[in-house]
Amino acid sequence: MQLIDQHTKTIMEGCKLRARDAGLRFKDESLEYIVTNRDLIELSPKVMIPTLYDYWVHDVEVLKEKGKYELYPGNPYETVINTRPAISFYNDNNPDWLNVMIFYHVIGHIDFFQNNLYFRHTWDYDFNGEALSDKRAIAKLRSERGRWVDYVIEFTRGIDNLVGFHGLLSKIFSAPHSGISERADFYFDVYLQDIVKTNISKYIKELERYNQRVKADPMLGEQAFFSRIEQRYPEFATLFKKHRETKKRQPRDLLEFIMANSRRLRREENQWMLMVIQIIRKTALFFQPQIRTKIMNEGWASYWHETLYMQDDRIQGHEVDFARVNAGVTAMPRVGLNPYALGMRLFYFLEDMAEKGKISWRYQHLADAGQRKDYNANTGKGRDFIFNVRENFSDFTFIHSFVDQDFVSANKLFVAGKRLNQQKMVWEYYVKSRSADDYRDMLMESLYHPPRIVVDEEKTKADVLYLNHRFEGKPLVAEYIPNTMLGIEYLWGGPVQLETTEVAATQQIPRMPAPPGLPTPQTDAPQPQAIKWQRVLYTMKDRKLSRDVL
């Protein structure tokens, strides 16, 4: 691995100037390295972060990738990581014309990292530097504690997809102070509604009385109001104090709860485990936005490498080479999903729609197909709109908001079905649906969506940790439950219970065979039947797992 030479750096700086002229925003500093195929294989398991902590699974992945490379040689042209400064890696056999295209793609990623609000928690520190410090800390612990460090890493990584990413974002983007005190918020939002359970008319009268007091005396009106409340409700002050204490220490996710309440981790000889768990949790939080914006991120970078490359006079004579490489990157597959292609086409589509004023109430309520086709308000705001989308959306909101019938029809997209041809004994793919609703559902199914598992503090008693899976239509993967709960039991230091939802056993209806002498008909894949769900309780105690139907 080595820094790029001055000639290549000059090309990169030229790309930065053209990108800024087009409206992209990113910090001046960046580091670029030339790497070999071997370097890329060894960095891939660490998500291209050279300073990430060492772990035996990384070594296994390196061996696996080396074996795959021997059979199918090939590596990405580049990769970029969201650090301060941004670091990008380039294959050592890229020609200059290809580097121009690649640099524009990288700049698109950097602009996305540094402006999309889902990455806000990564903007104020250099993860690469912190990862190096964490790596050294884990190496030191491993020299003192041996394999137990890897056990803690493995058990923590088993639940690091449950980190409270959205809780972290809500804390960063919390609403500005409204001028209402915390005591007033508790009284009207919690005490009156959840504890006293007052009716609406009394609630409104109480709210009006509060407003009159504060308006009459802005300095002492609230104090006078709550003096009377504490006389009427003597328990109010105690409940409010308890509420504040609970709110301050409320963990955002399972790992935080374990770190705060585990009997095992409270022991002095096990304090080192807290450091390891915190490192794994922090690393997981860092990568959450990249997982949740894969389609947008790659689509945005592909949009800009294509847009800026075609305007760059340095590519003369290499247009055909570019077209060949670009088609390989951004081609839409008939079956499957290419995030580069889908994201790029959706940004182009939105730019055109906004440019013509089609993202408006007036256009969306046109029923005539001819009027919709010819509609053009010439707003000149297409580019501004996609910059706004880049800043505020994730893959979930991006797809849910903008994949409509116009987009699906314009790009000739469809949902592919699969059926068994019993005569030829092969699976056949066919066009199952061209509906935007079906295509959007297919995309949504492919997105990252970890299970919602929370600690039920009311049922967590003594040394038993009670977890509740908030069912959202997808059951947990059964084969992962035993080992994951074993790890949680170790970190918690006591029995663990998990309440979840599973499919109730149903009797399969046998398919009738074809009559003798007649060919077996071609049939679709088995049609899904109505699913009956049931709540079950898993209990891990003394490394033994039991299951009960609730």
SULUR-V307125 format. One record per run of one state. SS is the DSSP state (H for helix, E for strand, L for the rest). FROM is the first residue (numbers start at 1). TO is the last residue. Records with the same first field share a line. If there is no record, write none. Layout:
SS->FROM-TO + FROM-TO
//
This chain:
L->1-1 + 4-5 + 22-29 + 36-36 + 45-55 + 72-77 + 82-85 + 92-95 + 114-116 + 123-126 + 146-147 + 158-159 + 163-164 + 173-181 + 197-199 + 217-220 + 233-235 + 250-253 + 262-262 + 267-267 + 293-293 + 310-312 + 316-318 + 331-338 + 356-360 + 365-368 + 375-381 + 393-394 + 403-404 + 411-414 + 422-425 + 434-435 + 447-451 + 456-464 + 471-477 + 493-495 + 504-522 + 525-532 + 542-543 + 550-550
E->2-3 + 30-35 + 78-81 + 86-91 + 415-421 + 426-433 + 452-455 + 465-470 + 496-503 + 523-524 + 533-541 + 544-549
H->6-21 + 37-44 + 56-71 + 96-113 + 117-122 + 127-145 + 148-157 + 160-162 + 165-172 + 182-196 + 200-216 + 221-232 + 236-249 + 254-261 + 263-266 + 268-292 + 294-309 + 313-315 + 319-330 + 339-355 + 361-364 + 369-374 + 382-392 + 395-402 + 405-410 + 436-446 + 478-492
//
